[in-house]
Structure formats: structure tokens, C-alpha cells
Amino acid sequence: MNEHLDTEGRSIAAWTGVFTIMGGSLVMAVAVVIPSVVLFIVGVLICVAGVVAGKVLSMAGYGAKAATHASARGDNGRAAPLPGKSRHNSGTS
């Protein structure tokens, strides 16, 4: 039986990305309350920086490991087959 390893969102990359995006969202919300296009654009840029920071940190090894996700799913990294189709039967005649 496979051991379920729940690592979703528990990494430096995920936390950095989420908190940066939340900060950018807060800036955008303030920009809506006090009508300021410039402040809203700054909030958007902060959100984009959060996405980039999360991805860069993940690529640098601070994200959840892909092998951990595959073992948690129990499918050895393979995608689930399409319904009604198998490896040997592509569904075409």
C-alpha cells in the first residue's frame, strides 16, 4: 500500500509565491478603494513578481519534488488512461 505524502503547498517556493501574490492583491484592493491606476498597476506587477519568484525558487530546488508527487499518486508519474481506451486499443478501427 502506498504511503500518502501530502506535500501540496508546503515549500519555500509555494509560500513565497502565495504571500507575494497576496501582497500584490492587497495593493490592488487599496488602489480600488482610493482610485489610483498607478497603485493598481504596481499591485499587478507585485503579483507577476510573485508568480515568477515562486517558479524560480521551484526550479532552484526549493519547491515540492516531482518524484514525491508521483509516489503520492501511486502511478509512477504516468498519466491516467483515457476512458474507454487502453495501451493496445487506441479506439480507432
Backbone torsions as a table, in degrees:
resi	resn	phi	psi	omega
1	MET	NA	136.8	-178.3
2	ASN	-77.0	137.9	174.6
3	GLU	-79.8	129.6	-178.9
4	HIS	-82.8	116.5	179.0
5	LEU	-105.9	106.1	-177.9
6	ASP	-93.1	100.5	180.0
7	THR	-115.9	9.5	-174.8
8	GLU	-63.1	117.1	176.6
9	GLY	78.6	6.4	-178.5
10	ARG	-106.0	66.8	178.2
11	SER	-149.2	159.8	178.4
12	ILE	-59.4	-41.7	-179.0
13	ALA	-62.0	-43.8	-178.8
14	ALA	-66.6	-46.1	-179.2
15	TRP	-63.6	-42.1	179.5
16	THR	-62.5	-47.0	179.5
17	GLY	-61.6	-46.3	-177.1
18	VAL	-64.9	-47.0	-177.9
19	PHE	-68.2	-34.0	177.1
20	THR	-67.7	-42.8	178.0
21	ILE	-65.6	-38.6	176.9
22	MET	-63.4	-39.6	177.2
23	GLY	-63.7	-42.9	176.9
24	GLY	-63.7	-37.7	177.6
25	SER	-65.8	-37.7	177.3
26	LEU	-64.2	-42.4	178.0
27	VAL	-62.5	-41.7	178.7
28	MET	-65.4	-38.4	178.5
29	ALA	-63.6	-41.9	177.3
30	VAL	-63.9	-37.2	180.0
31	ALA	-66.0	-28.3	177.3
32	VAL	-74.9	-39.5	-179.1
33	VAL	-66.6	-47.3	174.4
34	ILE	-104.6	98.2	-170.3
35	PRO	-48.7	104.2	-179.5
36	SER	-145.4	108.0	179.5
37	VAL	-66.3	-40.1	-178.7
38	VAL	-61.9	-45.1	179.5
39	LEU	-65.1	-36.7	177.6
40	PHE	-63.7	-43.6	179.1
41	ILE	-64.2	-37.3	176.0
42	VAL	-61.4	-41.5	177.6
43	GLY	-62.6	-41.0	177.2
44	VAL	-62.2	-43.3	179.2
45	LEU	-64.0	-36.1	176.6
46	ILE	-64.9	-41.5	177.6
47	CYS	-62.8	-43.4	177.8
48	VAL	-62.7	-40.4	177.3
49	ALA	-62.9	-35.2	177.7
50	GLY	-65.4	-40.9	177.5
51	VAL	-64.1	-45.7	-179.7
52	VAL	-64.4	-43.9	-179.6
53	ALA	-62.3	-42.7	178.9
54	GLY	-62.5	-43.0	-179.6
55	LYS	-68.2	-42.7	179.3
56	VAL	-63.2	-44.5	178.6
57	LEU	-64.6	-37.4	177.8
58	SER	-64.3	-42.8	178.8
59	MET	-68.2	-26.4	179.3
60	ALA	-81.7	-1.9	176.3
61	GLY	102.5	7.2	-179.8
62	TYR	-96.3	5.6	179.0
63	GLY	-98.4	-179.7	176.3
64	ALA	-67.7	141.7	-177.5
65	LYS	-76.9	137.9	-179.4
66	ALA	-63.0	-37.4	179.8
67	ALA	-64.4	-33.5	178.2
68	THR	-65.5	-41.6	179.1
69	HIS	-65.4	-41.2	-179.3
70	ALA	-64.9	-41.0	179.7
71	SER	-71.1	-29.8	178.0
72	ALA	-69.7	-35.9	178.4
73	ARG	-74.1	-28.8	-179.7
74	GLY	80.4	15.5	-178.5
75	ASP	-112.7	11.7	179.3
76	ASN	56.0	30.8	176.4
77	GLY	84.0	1.9	180.0
78	ARG	-87.2	147.5	176.8
79	ALA	-75.9	153.8	178.5
80	ALA	-69.2	142.9	178.9
81	PRO	-69.8	153.6	177.9
82	LEU	-70.4	147.4	179.4
83	PRO	-61.7	136.2	177.1
84	GLY	80.9	3.1	-178.9
85	LYS	-128.1	148.0	176.3
86	SER	-127.9	178.6	178.4
87	ARG	-61.0	-36.6	-173.6
88	HIS	-91.4	-18.4	-178.6
89	ASN	-120.6	110.0	-177.7
90	SER	-80.7	-6.8	180.0
91	GLY	91.3	1.6	177.5
92	THR	-112.1	154.4	-179.7
93	SER	-95.9	NA	NA
